[in-house]
């Protein structure tokens, strides 16, 4: 397993699938377009891949001056407890 990290917005379909694994969308009920648009407005983001498979993601939203919040830190269950979330942070 060779994990790579990219500071780019992941593919819309891959990110939606990853987001769905959290169960958060039961509450939010975002569609792919809404989720992609929200993610695209992030101040900073990083995606984790095992080969071409999106396995983790994290992003920061910020006012650009004073406050920044780490949100949407996601790692697929089978990849948790391997340091991937820590590396994303």
PDB file of N, CA, C and O in Angstrom:
ATOM      1  N   UNK A   1       0.857  -1.180   0.000  1.00  0.00           N
ATOM      2  CA  UNK A   1       0.000   0.000   0.000  1.00  0.00           C
ATOM      3  C   UNK A   1       0.900   1.239   0.000  1.00  0.00           C
ATOM      4  O   UNK A   1       1.666   1.467   0.936  1.00  0.00           O
ATOM      5  N   UNK A   2       0.791   2.026  -1.062  1.00  0.00           N
ATOM      6  CA  UNK A   2       1.526   3.285  -1.144  1.00  0.00           C
ATOM      7  C   UNK A   2       0.519   4.427  -1.225  1.00  0.00           C
ATOM      8  O   UNK A   2      -0.167   4.594  -2.234  1.00  0.00           O
ATOM      9  N   UNK A   3       0.440   5.201  -0.163  1.00  0.00           N
ATOM     10  CA  UNK A   3      -0.521   6.298  -0.084  1.00  0.00           C
ATOM     11  C   UNK A   3       0.130   7.565  -0.623  1.00  0.00           C
ATOM     12  O   UNK A   3       1.250   7.911  -0.248  1.00  0.00           O
ATOM     13  N   UNK A   4      -0.588   8.250  -1.508  1.00  0.00           N
ATOM     14  CA  UNK A   4      -0.123   9.544  -2.012  1.00  0.00           C
ATOM     15  C   UNK A   4      -1.120  10.613  -1.582  1.00  0.00           C
ATOM     16  O   UNK A   4      -2.313  10.352  -1.426  1.00  0.00           O
ATOM     17  N   UNK A   5      -0.603  11.813  -1.397  1.00  0.00           N
ATOM     18  CA  UNK A   5      -1.422  12.941  -0.956  1.00  0.00           C
ATOM     19  C   UNK A   5      -1.342  14.032  -2.012  1.00  0.00           C
ATOM     20  O   UNK A   5      -0.260  14.365  -2.496  1.00  0.00           O
ATOM     21  N   UNK A   6      -2.495  14.583  -2.363  1.00  0.00           N
ATOM     22  CA  UNK A   6      -2.560  15.626  -3.387  1.00  0.00           C
ATOM     23  C   UNK A   6      -3.354  16.809  -2.855  1.00  0.00           C
ATOM     24  O   UNK A   6      -4.373  16.646  -2.184  1.00  0.00           O
ATOM     25  N   UNK A   7      -2.866  17.994  -3.168  1.00  0.00           N
ATOM     26  CA  UNK A   7      -3.545  19.227  -2.750  1.00  0.00           C
ATOM     27  C   UNK A   7      -4.495  19.690  -3.854  1.00  0.00           C
ATOM     28  O   UNK A   7      -4.483  20.849  -4.269  1.00  0.00           O
ATOM     29  N   UNK A   8      -5.300  18.767  -4.304  1.00  0.00           N
ATOM     30  CA  UNK A   8      -6.243  19.060  -5.379  1.00  0.00           C
ATOM     31  C   UNK A   8      -7.624  18.531  -5.017  1.00  0.00           C
ATOM     32  O   UNK A   8      -7.769  17.593  -4.233  1.00  0.00           O
ATOM     33  N   UNK A   9      -8.620  19.150  -5.604  1.00  0.00           N
ATOM     34  CA  UNK A   9      -9.998  18.716  -5.418  1.00  0.00           C
ATOM     35  C   UNK A   9     -10.178  17.352  -6.081  1.00  0.00           C
ATOM     36  O   UNK A   9      -9.852  17.196  -7.257  1.00  0.00           O
ATOM     37  N   UNK A  10     -10.683  16.377  -5.357  1.00  0.00           N
ATOM     38  CA  UNK A  10     -10.870  15.062  -5.972  1.00  0.00           C
ATOM     39  C   UNK A  10     -12.012  15.076  -6.983  1.00  0.00           C
ATOM     40  O   UNK A  10     -12.820  16.003  -7.026  1.00  0.00           O
ATOM     41  N   UNK A  11     -12.052  14.045  -7.775  1.00  0.00           N
ATOM     42  CA  UNK A  11     -13.143  13.827  -8.712  1.00  0.00           C
ATOM     43  C   UNK A  11     -14.476  13.865  -7.960  1.00  0.00           C
ATOM     44  O   UNK A  11     -14.597  13.333  -6.856  1.00  0.00           O
ATOM     45  N   UNK A  12     -15.459  14.494  -8.570  1.00  0.00           N
ATOM     46  CA  UNK A  12     -16.776  14.675  -7.942  1.00  0.00           C
ATOM     47  C   UNK A  12     -17.400  13.351  -7.507  1.00  0.00           C
ATOM     48  O   UNK A  12     -17.913  13.244  -6.393  1.00  0.00           O
ATOM     49  N   UNK A  13     -17.359  12.356  -8.367  1.00  0.00           N
ATOM     50  CA  UNK A  13     -17.959  11.056  -8.058  1.00  0.00           C
ATOM     51  C   UNK A  13     -17.220  10.362  -6.915  1.00  0.00           C
ATOM     52  O   UNK A  13     -17.839   9.792  -6.015  1.00  0.00           O
ATOM     53  N   UNK A  14     -15.895  10.418  -6.963  1.00  0.00           N
ATOM     54  CA  UNK A  14     -15.095   9.764  -5.925  1.00  0.00           C
ATOM     55  C   UNK A  14     -15.320  10.428  -4.570  1.00  0.00           C
ATOM     56  O   UNK A  14     -15.441   9.748  -3.551  1.00  0.00           O
ATOM     57  N   UNK A  15     -15.376  11.763  -4.562  1.00  0.00           N
ATOM     58  CA  UNK A  15     -15.579  12.446  -3.284  1.00  0.00           C
ATOM     59  C   UNK A  15     -16.970  12.166  -2.717  1.00  0.00           C
ATOM     60  O   UNK A  15     -17.118  11.950  -1.514  1.00  0.00           O
ATOM     61  N   UNK A  16     -17.975  12.171  -3.569  1.00  0.00           N
ATOM     62  CA  UNK A  16     -19.329  11.891  -3.097  1.00  0.00           C
ATOM     63  C   UNK A  16     -19.393  10.491  -2.477  1.00  0.00           C
ATOM     64  O   UNK A  16     -20.003  10.301  -1.425  1.00  0.00           O
ATOM     65  N   UNK A  17     -18.766   9.524  -3.128  1.00  0.00           N
ATOM     66  CA  UNK A  17     -18.746   8.155  -2.591  1.00  0.00           C
ATOM     67  C   UNK A  17     -18.040   8.102  -1.241  1.00  0.00           C
ATOM     68  O   UNK A  17     -18.506   7.428  -0.322  1.00  0.00           O
ATOM     69  N   UNK A  18     -16.915   8.811  -1.119  1.00  0.00           N
ATOM     70  CA  UNK A  18     -16.193   8.857   0.154  1.00  0.00           C
ATOM     71  C   UNK A  18     -17.049   9.515   1.229  1.00  0.00           C
ATOM     72  O   UNK A  18     -17.144   9.003   2.344  1.00  0.00           O
ATOM     73  N   UNK A  19     -17.668  10.637   0.908  1.00  0.00           N
ATOM     74  CA  UNK A  19     -18.508  11.363   1.857  1.00  0.00           C
ATOM     75  C   UNK A  19     -19.668  10.492   2.341  1.00  0.00           C
ATOM     76  O   UNK A  19     -20.037  10.538   3.514  1.00  0.00           O
ATOM     77  N   UNK A  20     -20.229   9.714   1.449  1.00  0.00           N
ATOM     78  CA  UNK A  20     -21.350   8.841   1.801  1.00  0.00           C
ATOM     79  C   UNK A  20     -20.963   7.808   2.862  1.00  0.00           C
ATOM     80  O   UNK A  20     -21.829   7.352   3.610  1.00  0.00           O
ATOM     81  N   UNK A  21     -19.692   7.430   2.946  1.00  0.00           N
ATOM     82  CA  UNK A  21     -19.273   6.423   3.932  1.00  0.00           C
ATOM     83  C   UNK A  21     -19.367   6.939   5.363  1.00  0.00           C
ATOM     84  O   UNK A  21     -19.351   6.144   6.303  1.00  0.00           O
ATOM     85  N   UNK A  22     -19.463   8.249   5.547  1.00  0.00           N
ATOM     86  CA  UNK A  22     -19.491   8.830   6.891  1.00  0.00           C
ATOM     87  C   UNK A  22     -20.867   8.756   7.545  1.00  0.00           C
ATOM     88  O   UNK A  22     -20.972   8.777   8.772  1.00  0.00           O
ATOM     89  N   UNK A  23     -21.909   8.669   6.744  1.00  0.00           N
ATOM     90  CA  UNK A  23     -23.270   8.723   7.270  1.00  0.00           C
ATOM     91  C   UNK A  23     -23.778  10.147   7.471  1.00  0.00           C
ATOM     92  O   UNK A  23     -24.946  10.346   7.802  1.00  0.00           O
ATOM     93  N   UNK A  24     -22.901  11.145   7.272  1.00  0.00           N
ATOM     94  CA  UNK A  24     -23.292  12.545   7.477  1.00  0.00           C
ATOM     95  C   UNK A  24     -24.380  12.982   6.507  1.00  0.00           C
ATOM     96  O   UNK A  24     -25.194  13.847   6.832  1.00  0.00           O
ATOM     97  N   UNK A  25     -24.395  12.391   5.325  1.00  0.00           N
ATOM     98  CA  UNK A  25     -25.343  12.854   4.314  1.00  0.00           C
ATOM     99  C   UNK A  25     -26.780  12.433   4.615  1.00  0.00           C
ATOM    100  O   UNK A  25     -27.711  12.905   3.963  1.00  0.00           O
ATOM    101  N   UNK A  26     -26.965  11.563   5.582  1.00  0.00           N
ATOM    102  CA  UNK A  26     -28.334  11.239   6.011  1.00  0.00           C
ATOM    103  C   UNK A  26     -28.991  12.482   6.594  1.00  0.00           C
ATOM    104  O   UNK A  26     -30.197  12.687   6.456  1.00  0.00           O
ATOM    105  N   UNK A  27     -28.181  13.304   7.245  1.00  0.00           N
ATOM    106  CA  UNK A  27     -28.670  14.559   7.821  1.00  0.00           C
ATOM    107  C   UNK A  27     -28.701  15.675   6.775  1.00  0.00           C
ATOM    108  O   UNK A  27     -29.710  16.359   6.607  1.00  0.00           O
ATOM    109  N   UNK A  28     -27.571  15.844   6.073  1.00  0.00           N
ATOM    110  CA  UNK A  28     -27.443  16.972   5.139  1.00  0.00           C
ATOM    111  C   UNK A  28     -28.220  16.781   3.846  1.00  0.00           C
ATOM    112  O   UNK A  28     -28.815  17.731   3.337  1.00  0.00           O
ATOM    113  N   UNK A  29     -28.223  15.587   3.319  1.00  0.00           N
ATOM    114  CA  UNK A  29     -28.888  15.247   2.061  1.00  0.00           C
ATOM    115  C   UNK A  29     -28.393  16.099   0.889  1.00  0.00           C
ATOM    116  O   UNK A  29     -29.188  16.584   0.084  1.00  0.00           O
ATOM    117  N   UNK A  30     -27.072  16.275   0.804  1.00  0.00           N
ATOM    118  CA  UNK A  30     -26.471  16.977  -0.331  1.00  0.00           C
ATOM    119  C   UNK A  30     -26.505  16.087  -1.564  1.00  0.00           C
ATOM    120  O   UNK A  30     -26.372  14.867  -1.466  1.00  0.00           O
ATOM    121  N   UNK A  31     -26.683  16.707  -2.724  1.00  0.00           N
ATOM    122  CA  UNK A  31     -26.459  15.959  -3.952  1.00  0.00           C
ATOM    123  C   UNK A  31     -24.998  16.168  -4.361  1.00  0.00           C
ATOM    124  O   UNK A  31     -24.282  16.943  -3.727  1.00  0.00           O
ATOM    125  N   UNK A  32     -24.562  15.492  -5.399  1.00  0.00           N
ATOM    126  CA  UNK A  32     -23.156  15.565  -5.816  1.00  0.00           C
ATOM    127  C   UNK A  32     -22.735  16.977  -6.163  1.00  0.00           C
ATOM    128  O   UNK A  32     -21.627  17.397  -5.828  1.00  0.00           O
ATOM    129  N   UNK A  33     -23.606  17.714  -6.831  1.00  0.00           N
ATOM    130  CA  UNK A  33     -23.269  19.081  -7.249  1.00  0.00           C
ATOM    131  C   UNK A  33     -23.109  20.006  -6.043  1.00  0.00           C
ATOM    132  O   UNK A  33     -22.159  20.787  -5.986  1.00  0.00           O
ATOM    133  N   UNK A  34     -24.016  19.927  -5.092  1.00  0.00           N
ATOM    134  CA  UNK A  34     -23.934  20.771  -3.894  1.00  0.00           C
ATOM    135  C   UNK A  34     -22.670  20.470  -3.094  1.00  0.00           C
ATOM    136  O   UNK A  34     -21.974  21.384  -2.654  1.00  0.00           O
ATOM    137  N   UNK A  35     -22.386  19.213  -2.914  1.00  0.00           N
ATOM    138  CA  UNK A  35     -21.206  18.819  -2.151  1.00  0.00           C
ATOM    139  C   UNK A  35     -19.931  19.264  -2.858  1.00  0.00           C
ATOM    140  O   UNK A  35     -18.999  19.750  -2.218  1.00  0.00           O
ATOM    141  N   UNK A  36     -19.892  19.099  -4.158  1.00  0.00           N
ATOM    142  CA  UNK A  36     -18.715  19.502  -4.935  1.00  0.00           C
ATOM    143  C   UNK A  36     -18.520  21.012  -4.873  1.00  0.00           C
ATOM    144  O   UNK A  36     -17.392  21.481  -4.723  1.00  0.00           O
ATOM    145  N   UNK A  37     -19.591  21.770  -4.984  1.00  0.00           N
ATOM    146  CA  UNK A  37     -19.504  23.236  -4.920  1.00  0.00           C
ATOM    147  C   UNK A  37     -19.006  23.689  -3.549  1.00  0.00           C
ATOM    148  O   UNK A  37     -18.159  24.577  -3.463  1.00  0.00           O
ATOM    149  N   UNK A  38     -19.517  23.096  -2.489  1.00  0.00           N
ATOM    150  CA  UNK A  38     -19.065  23.448  -1.139  1.00  0.00           C
ATOM    151  C   UNK A  38     -17.586  23.126  -0.974  1.00  0.00           C
ATOM    152  O   UNK A  38     -16.830  23.924  -0.419  1.00  0.00           O
ATOM    153  N   UNK A  39     -17.183  21.981  -1.444  1.00  0.00           N
ATOM    154  CA  UNK A  39     -15.790  21.558  -1.331  1.00  0.00           C
ATOM    155  C   UNK A  39     -14.882  22.434  -2.178  1.00  0.00           C
ATOM    156  O   UNK A  39     -13.765  22.752  -1.769  1.00  0.00           O
ATOM    157  N   UNK A  40     -15.344  22.819  -3.333  1.00  0.00           N
ATOM    158  CA  UNK A  40     -14.566  23.662  -4.243  1.00  0.00           C
ATOM    159  C   UNK A  40     -14.270  25.036  -3.637  1.00  0.00           C
ATOM    160  O   UNK A  40     -13.312  25.693  -4.044  1.00  0.00           O
ATOM    161  N   UNK A  41     -15.068  25.471  -2.684  1.00  0.00           N
ATOM    162  CA  UNK A  41     -14.874  26.781  -2.047  1.00  0.00           C
ATOM    163  C   UNK A  41     -13.943  26.720  -0.834  1.00  0.00           C
ATOM    164  O   UNK A  41     -13.775  27.715  -0.129  1.00  0.00           O
ATOM    165  N   UNK A  42     -13.350  25.580  -0.598  1.00  0.00           N
ATOM    166  CA  UNK A  42     -12.442  25.414   0.543  1.00  0.00           C
ATOM    167  C   UNK A  42     -11.223  26.310   0.399  1.00  0.00           C
ATOM    168  O   UNK A  42     -10.791  26.625  -0.710  1.00  0.00           O
ATOM    169  N   UNK A  43     -10.686  26.709   1.523  1.00  0.00           N
ATOM    170  CA  UNK A  43      -9.477  27.521   1.546  1.00  0.00           C
ATOM    171  C   UNK A  43      -8.257  26.650   1.249  1.00  0.00           C
ATOM    172  O   UNK A  43      -7.313  27.088   0.590  1.00  0.00           O
ATOM    173  N   UNK A  44      -8.291  25.412   1.745  1.00  0.00           N
ATOM    174  CA  UNK A  44      -7.209  24.454   1.540  1.00  0.00           C
ATOM    175  C   UNK A  44      -7.813  23.061   1.635  1.00  0.00           C
ATOM    176  O   UNK A  44      -8.744  22.835   2.408  1.00  0.00           O
ATOM    177  N   UNK A  45      -7.288  22.135   0.854  1.00  0.00           N
ATOM    178  CA  UNK A  45      -7.765  20.761   0.931  1.00  0.00           C
ATOM    179  C   UNK A  45      -6.653  19.803   0.567  1.00  0.00           C
ATOM    180  O   UNK A  45      -5.680  20.172  -0.090  1.00  0.00           O
ATOM    181  N   UNK A  46      -6.814  18.578   1.001  1.00  0.00           N
ATOM    182  CA  UNK A  46      -5.858  17.525   0.664  1.00  0.00           C
ATOM    183  C   UNK A  46      -6.613  16.210   0.532  1.00  0.00           C
ATOM    184  O   UNK A  46      -7.503  15.897   1.324  1.00  0.00           O
ATOM    185  N   UNK A  47      -6.236  15.453  -0.486  1.00  0.00           N
ATOM    186  CA  UNK A  47      -6.859  14.164  -0.766  1.00  0.00           C
ATOM    187  C   UNK A  47      -5.811  13.069  -0.633  1.00  0.00           C
ATOM    188  O   UNK A  47      -4.654  13.266  -1.007  1.00  0.00           O
ATOM    189  N   UNK A  48      -6.207  11.924  -0.106  1.00  0.00           N
ATOM    190  CA  UNK A  48      -5.312  10.775   0.040  1.00  0.00           C
ATOM    191  C   UNK A  48      -5.776   9.662  -0.895  1.00  0.00           C
ATOM    192  O   UNK A  48      -6.966   9.358  -0.982  1.00  0.00           O
ATOM    193  N   UNK A  49      -4.821   9.066  -1.585  1.00  0.00           N
ATOM    194  CA  UNK A  49      -5.126   8.025  -2.565  1.00  0.00           C
ATOM    195  C   UNK A  49      -4.283   6.781  -2.316  1.00  0.00           C
ATOM    196  O   UNK A  49      -3.108   6.864  -1.957  1.00  0.00           O
ATOM    197  N   UNK A  50      -4.900   5.648  -2.513  1.00  0.00           N
ATOM    198  CA  UNK A  50      -4.192   4.373  -2.612  1.00  0.00           C
ATOM    199  C   UNK A  50      -4.312   3.996  -4.080  1.00  0.00           C
ATOM    200  O   UNK A  50      -5.368   3.556  -4.534  1.00  0.00           O
ATOM    201  N   UNK A  51      -3.230   4.170  -4.813  1.00  0.00           N
ATOM    202  CA  UNK A  51      -3.247   4.117  -6.274  1.00  0.00           C
ATOM    203  C   UNK A  51      -4.213   5.193  -6.758  1.00  0.00           C
ATOM    204  O   UNK A  51      -3.990   6.373  -6.489  1.00  0.00           O
ATOM    205  N   UNK A  52      -5.266   4.825  -7.457  1.00  0.00           N
ATOM    206  CA  UNK A  52      -6.214   5.822  -7.971  1.00  0.00           C
ATOM    207  C   UNK A  52      -7.464   5.935  -7.092  1.00  0.00           C
ATOM    208  O   UNK A  52      -8.369   6.712  -7.397  1.00  0.00           O
ATOM    209  N   UNK A  53      -7.513   5.177  -6.024  1.00  0.00           N
ATOM    210  CA  UNK A  53      -8.697   5.146  -5.158  1.00  0.00           C
ATOM    211  C   UNK A  53      -8.608   6.240  -4.092  1.00  0.00           C
ATOM    212  O   UNK A  53      -7.636   6.306  -3.340  1.00  0.00           O
ATOM    213  N   UNK A  54      -9.627   7.093  -4.035  1.00  0.00           N
ATOM    214  CA  UNK A  54      -9.703   8.124  -3.001  1.00  0.00           C
ATOM    215  C   UNK A  54     -10.047   7.448  -1.677  1.00  0.00           C
ATOM    216  O   UNK A  54     -11.112   6.847  -1.534  1.00  0.00           O
ATOM    217  N   UNK A  55      -9.136   7.553  -0.710  1.00  0.00           N
ATOM    218  CA  UNK A  55      -9.334   6.866   0.571  1.00  0.00           C
ATOM    219  C   UNK A  55      -9.436   7.827   1.747  1.00  0.00           C
ATOM    220  O   UNK A  55      -9.815   7.428   2.848  1.00  0.00           O
ATOM    221  N   UNK A  56      -9.096   9.097   1.515  1.00  0.00           N
ATOM    222  CA  UNK A  56      -9.156  10.071   2.594  1.00  0.00           C
ATOM    223  C   UNK A  56      -9.211  11.483   2.063  1.00  0.00           C
ATOM    224  O   UNK A  56      -8.845  11.756   0.920  1.00  0.00           O
ATOM    225  N   UNK A  57      -9.681  12.379   2.923  1.00  0.00           N
ATOM    226  CA  UNK A  57      -9.853  13.767   2.500  1.00  0.00           C
ATOM    227  C   UNK A  57      -9.966  14.645   3.736  1.00  0.00           C
ATOM    228  O   UNK A  57     -10.495  14.220   4.763  1.00  0.00           O
ATOM    229  N   UNK A  58      -9.476  15.844   3.635  1.00  0.00           N
ATOM    230  CA  UNK A  58      -9.654  16.846   4.672  1.00  0.00           C
ATOM    231  C   UNK A  58      -9.614  18.224   4.048  1.00  0.00           C
ATOM    232  O   UNK A  58      -8.989  18.429   3.008  1.00  0.00           O
ATOM    233  N   UNK A  59     -10.286  19.169   4.692  1.00  0.00           N
ATOM    234  CA  UNK A  59     -10.281  20.522   4.142  1.00  0.00           C
ATOM    235  C   UNK A  59     -10.361  21.556   5.248  1.00  0.00           C
ATOM    236  O   UNK A  59     -10.750  21.270   6.381  1.00  0.00           O
ATOM    237  N   UNK A  60      -9.980  22.762   4.881  1.00  0.00           N
ATOM    238  CA  UNK A  60     -10.023  23.905   5.786  1.00  0.00           C
ATOM    239  C   UNK A  60     -10.879  24.978   5.142  1.00  0.00           C
ATOM    240  O   UNK A  60     -10.744  25.266   3.953  1.00  0.00           O
ATOM    241  N   UNK A  61     -11.760  25.566   5.934  1.00  0.00           N
ATOM    242  CA  UNK A  61     -12.464  26.769   5.503  1.00  0.00           C
ATOM    243  C   UNK A  61     -11.927  27.912   6.361  1.00  0.00           C
ATOM    244  O   UNK A  61     -11.593  27.717   7.529  1.00  0.00           O
ATOM    245  N   UNK A  62     -11.849  29.098   5.777  1.00  0.00           N
ATOM    246  CA  UNK A  62     -11.214  30.212   6.480  1.00  0.00           C
ATOM    247  C   UNK A  62     -11.746  31.539   5.981  1.00  0.00           C
ATOM    248  O   UNK A  62     -12.249  31.651   4.863  1.00  0.00           O
ATOM    249  N   UNK A  63     -11.622  32.557   6.851  1.00  0.00           N
ATOM    250  CA  UNK A  63     -11.900  33.918   6.410  1.00  0.00           C
ATOM    251  C   UNK A  63     -10.663  34.516   5.745  1.00  0.00           C
ATOM    252  O   UNK A  63     -10.716  35.626   5.215  1.00  0.00           O
ATOM    253  N   UNK A  64      -9.555  33.786   5.773  1.00  0.00           N
ATOM    254  CA  UNK A  64      -8.335  34.226   5.117  1.00  0.00           C
ATOM    255  C   UNK A  64      -7.498  35.197   5.926  1.00  0.00           C
ATOM    256  O   UNK A  64      -6.429  35.616   5.482  1.00  0.00           O
ATOM    257  N   UNK A  65      -7.971  35.557   7.101  1.00  0.00           N
ATOM    258  CA  UNK A  65      -7.248  36.531   7.917  1.00  0.00           C
ATOM    259  C   UNK A  65      -7.010  36.005   9.329  1.00  0.00           C
ATOM    260  O   UNK A  65      -5.875  35.975   9.806  1.00  0.00           O
ATOM    261  N   UNK A  66      -8.075  35.597   9.986  1.00  0.00           N
ATOM    262  CA  UNK A  66      -7.966  35.305  11.407  1.00  0.00           C
ATOM    263  C   UNK A  66      -8.362  33.875  11.772  1.00  0.00           C
ATOM    264  O   UNK A  66      -7.646  33.213  12.524  1.00  0.00           O
ATOM    265  N   UNK A  67      -9.472  33.399  11.260  1.00  0.00           N
ATOM    266  CA  UNK A  67     -10.007  32.099  11.658  1.00  0.00           C
ATOM    267  C   UNK A  67      -9.910  31.082  10.529  1.00  0.00           C
ATOM    268  O   UNK A  67     -10.066  31.408   9.352  1.00  0.00           O
ATOM    269  N   UNK A  68      -9.650  29.847  10.925  1.00  0.00           N
ATOM    270  CA  UNK A  68      -9.671  28.718  10.000  1.00  0.00           C
ATOM    271  C   UNK A  68     -10.189  27.502  10.761  1.00  0.00           C
ATOM    272  O   UNK A  68      -9.875  27.313  11.937  1.00  0.00           O
ATOM    273  N   UNK A  69     -10.975  26.689  10.086  1.00  0.00           N
ATOM    274  CA  UNK A  69     -11.561  25.499  10.705  1.00  0.00           C
ATOM    275  C   UNK A  69     -11.230  24.272   9.872  1.00  0.00           C
ATOM    276  O   UNK A  69     -11.400  24.277   8.652  1.00  0.00           O
ATOM    277  N   UNK A  70     -10.761  23.227  10.528  1.00  0.00           N
ATOM    278  CA  UNK A  70     -10.556  21.943   9.865  1.00  0.00           C
ATOM    279  C   UNK A  70     -11.902  21.232   9.871  1.00  0.00           C
ATOM    280  O   UNK A  70     -12.511  21.045  10.924  1.00  0.00           O
ATOM    281  N   UNK A  71     -12.358  20.839   8.692  1.00  0.00           N
ATOM    282  CA  UNK A  71     -13.644  20.145   8.595  1.00  0.00           C
ATOM    283  C   UNK A  71     -13.533  18.982   7.616  1.00  0.00           C
ATOM    284  O   UNK A  71     -12.559  18.866   6.872  1.00  0.00           O
ATOM    285  N   UNK A  72     -14.529  18.144   7.635  1.00  0.00           N
ATOM    286  CA  UNK A  72     -14.629  17.024   6.695  1.00  0.00           C
ATOM    287  C   UNK A  72     -13.375  16.165   6.643  1.00  0.00           C
ATOM    288  O   UNK A  72     -12.925  15.810   5.554  1.00  0.00           O
ATOM    289  N   UNK A  73     -12.809  15.826   7.774  1.00  0.00           N
ATOM    290  CA  UNK A  73     -11.689  14.888   7.801  1.00  0.00           C
ATOM    291  C   UNK A  73     -12.273  13.483   7.705  1.00  0.00           C
ATOM    292  O   UNK A  73     -12.936  13.010   8.628  1.00  0.00           O
ATOM    293  N   UNK A  74     -12.019  12.827   6.583  1.00  0.00           N
ATOM    294  CA  UNK A  74     -12.625  11.524   6.291  1.00  0.00           C
ATOM    295  C   UNK A  74     -11.531  10.542   5.883  1.00  0.00           C
ATOM    296  O   UNK A  74     -10.659  10.876   5.081  1.00  0.00           O
ATOM    297  N   UNK A  75     -11.578   9.347   6.430  1.00  0.00           N
ATOM    298  CA  UNK A  75     -10.725   8.242   5.990  1.00  0.00           C
ATOM    299  C   UNK A  75     -11.615   7.002   5.912  1.00  0.00           C
ATOM    300  O   UNK A  75     -12.355   6.701   6.848  1.00  0.00           O
ATOM    301  N   UNK A  76     -11.538   6.289   4.794  1.00  0.00           N
ATOM    302  CA  UNK A  76     -12.331   5.068   4.667  1.00  0.00           C
ATOM    303  C   UNK A  76     -12.068   4.133   5.847  1.00  0.00           C
ATOM    304  O   UNK A  76     -10.931   4.030   6.306  1.00  0.00           O
ATOM    305  N   UNK A  77     -13.093   3.459   6.340  1.00  0.00           N
ATOM    306  CA  UNK A  77     -12.936   2.598   7.515  1.00  0.00           C
ATOM    307  C   UNK A  77     -11.785   1.589   7.416  1.00  0.00           C
ATOM    308  O   UNK A  77     -11.068   1.386   8.396  1.00  0.00           O
ATOM    309  N   UNK A  78     -11.599   0.964   6.273  1.00  0.00           N
ATOM    310  CA  UNK A  78     -10.532  -0.034   6.128  1.00  0.00           C
ATOM    311  C   UNK A  78      -9.134   0.572   6.176  1.00  0.00           C
ATOM    312  O   UNK A  78      -8.152  -0.156   6.316  1.00  0.00           O
ATOM    313  N   UNK A  79      -9.032   1.885   6.065  1.00  0.00           N
ATOM    314  CA  UNK A  79      -7.743   2.574   6.069  1.00  0.00           C
ATOM    315  C   UNK A  79      -7.512   3.344   7.368  1.00  0.00           C
ATOM    316  O   UNK A  79      -6.474   3.987   7.528  1.00  0.00           O
ATOM    317  N   UNK A  80      -8.451   3.288   8.277  1.00  0.00           N
ATOM    318  CA  UNK A  80      -8.301   4.004   9.542  1.00  0.00           C
ATOM    319  C   UNK A  80      -7.273   3.313  10.439  1.00  0.00           C
ATOM    320  O   UNK A  80      -6.991   2.124  10.284  1.00  0.00           O
ATOM    321  N   UNK A  81      -6.726   4.074  11.370  1.00  0.00           N
ATOM    322  CA  UNK A  81      -5.707   3.600  12.320  1.00  0.00           C
ATOM    323  C   UNK A  81      -4.399   3.233  11.624  1.00  0.00           C
ATOM    324  O   UNK A  81      -3.656   2.373  12.097  1.00  0.00           O
ATOM    325  N   UNK A  82      -4.121   3.895  10.487  1.00  0.00           N
ATOM    326  CA  UNK A  82      -2.880   3.683   9.747  1.00  0.00           C
ATOM    327  C   UNK A  82      -2.098   4.989   9.592  1.00  0.00           C
ATOM    328  O   UNK A  82      -1.115   5.042   8.853  1.00  0.00           O
ATOM    329  N   UNK A  83      -2.534   6.040  10.288  1.00  0.00           N
ATOM    330  CA  UNK A  83      -1.835   7.321  10.231  1.00  0.00           C
ATOM    331  C   UNK A  83      -2.249   8.231   9.093  1.00  0.00           C
ATOM    332  O   UNK A  83      -1.685   9.314   8.938  1.00  0.00           O
ATOM    333  N   UNK A  84      -3.213   7.822   8.298  1.00  0.00           N
ATOM    334  CA  UNK A  84      -3.624   8.616   7.139  1.00  0.00           C
ATOM    335  C   UNK A  84      -4.318   9.899   7.577  1.00  0.00           C
ATOM    336  O   UNK A  84      -4.029  10.970   7.043  1.00  0.00           O
ATOM    337  N   UNK A  85      -5.223   9.806   8.534  1.00  0.00           N
ATOM    338  CA  UNK A  85      -5.887  11.003   9.051  1.00  0.00           C
ATOM    339  C   UNK A  85      -4.886  11.977   9.649  1.00  0.00           C
ATOM    340  O   UNK A  85      -5.000  13.186   9.447  1.00  0.00           O
ATOM    341  N   UNK A  86      -3.916  11.470  10.376  1.00  0.00           N
ATOM    342  CA  UNK A  86      -2.865  12.331  10.949  1.00  0.00           C
ATOM    343  C   UNK A  86      -2.053  13.001   9.857  1.00  0.00           C
ATOM    344  O   UNK A  86      -1.711  14.178   9.972  1.00  0.00           O
ATOM    345  N   UNK A  87      -1.741  12.267   8.801  1.00  0.00           N
ATOM    346  CA  UNK A  87      -0.997  12.859   7.686  1.00  0.00           C
ATOM    347  C   UNK A  87      -1.809  13.931   6.975  1.00  0.00           C
ATOM    348  O   UNK A  87      -1.257  14.942   6.541  1.00  0.00           O
ATOM    349  N   UNK A  88      -3.099  13.721   6.854  1.00  0.00           N
ATOM    350  CA  UNK A  88      -3.953  14.737   6.239  1.00  0.00           C
ATOM    351  C   UNK A  88      -3.937  16.006   7.085  1.00  0.00           C
ATOM    352  O   UNK A  88      -3.861  17.113   6.552  1.00  0.00           O
ATOM    353  N   UNK A  89      -4.009  15.843   8.410  1.00  0.00           N
ATOM    354  CA  UNK A  89      -3.949  17.009   9.296  1.00  0.00           C
ATOM    355  C   UNK A  89      -2.616  17.703   9.168  1.00  0.00           C
ATOM    356  O   UNK A  89      -2.376  18.708   9.837  1.00  0.00           O
TER     357      UNK A  89
END
